[in-house]
Amino acid sequence: MKNRKSCWTDRMKAGLFRYHLGDLQTRILPGPRGYEILSIQQEFNGEQFNFNKINPEEILFEMMKEVEGGSEKGPLEFGHCLLVPDPSRCLPQVVTSFAIRVGIESVLLSSDLGFRVGFNSLGAFASVNHLHLHGYYLEHQLKIESMPVKPLVPEKGFYGLLDFPAGFLFYPESERVEEVAEAVCRVTNFLVDGDVAHNLFLTRGSPPCGRPRSEEERCSRRGVRVAVWPRASCFGAKEESAFNVALCELAGHLPFKNKKDYELISERDVTDIIQRYLLPDSEFHTLEHQLTRHLKDL
């Protein structure tokens, strides 16, 4: 049986993508950060495009009976695919605990530590209102893998990120996947109920820690970091000339649209672009207090 990478390469050679994705130039920006629809509660509409309408040749694999893996026609990195939980149930783009568990387990089960998974809600650059996650490979380590955090509800695995961009973090290892997936879903359901757009990014990473880490601890990636970024809603045209601000950009991975921006942009420019899509500080801190109480009360 072919693995995910081989299946993806076969589809690229067969011309099923909108363009050929060859070797990508990579630039690490100098600086401390190391950067490399009308409502988010919109119902599923079977008349619009959804993943039950795709060409069967675009299905790369079936992880289990309830999960299909399909190719992304506009890939941003090697192996970029879509994970579609329960496609026949026609669920809208609102993440479920099962979908989160699928994402966490996909990262844990991958033999490649560079496999990442993410989710864009409606209003956060999801372009199809049919429940799906993104998966792709990235060889470079990201700051989010070891970014310091503060405990919010540590008994539920809930932490706050202490660096830009402001967000939240969960951390499961293999024995706590289901428990943490439920907690993540309680947070995202709270955001959906408040009509707050959000992005998720799942990657191998080091465990949260309140003390300085040794180099060995910092480089350890035995568990999965699940980052959740509430953000300002954005509907309509994708207008930024350099890059859109979605799941991978918030994690520090910036696929550029054009060579000029790629060559000339600075970390300050990147921070300014991302800041435009974040919640105001006062709104974020209010949300942090609300989510902390919400999880403590459960």
WOMO-V246583 format. One line per field, one symbol per residue. ss: DSSP state (~ for helix, > for strand, _ for the rest). phi: phi as a letter, one per 30 degrees, with the letter a starting at -180 (. if undefined). A space follows every 50 residues. Layout:
ss->???
phi->???
This chain:
ss->___~~~~~~~~~~_____________________________________ ~~~__~~~>>>>>>__>>>>>_________>>>>>_~~~_______~~~~ ~~~~~~~~~_____>>>>>>___>________>>>>>_____~~~___>> >>>~~~_>>>>______>>>>>_~~~~~~~~~~~~~~~~~~~~___>>>> >>>>>_________~~~~~___>>>>>>>>>__>____________~~~~ ________~~~~~~__~~~~~~~~~__>__~~~~~~~~~~~~~~~~~_
phi->.dddddddddddddidcdadccdcdbbcddkddidc.cbdcdddbdddda ddcddeddddabdaecbccbdcdcdcaeidbcccdheddhdddbdcdddd dedddddddddcdddbbbbcddibidcbdbeaccbacbdddceddbedbc dcbddcicbcdcbdddabbcbccedbddddeddedddddddddchcdabb bcaeaddeadcecdddddddbdcccccbcdaddbcjdccdddadcbeddd djccdddbdddedcdcddddddddedccdeeddddddedddddedddd
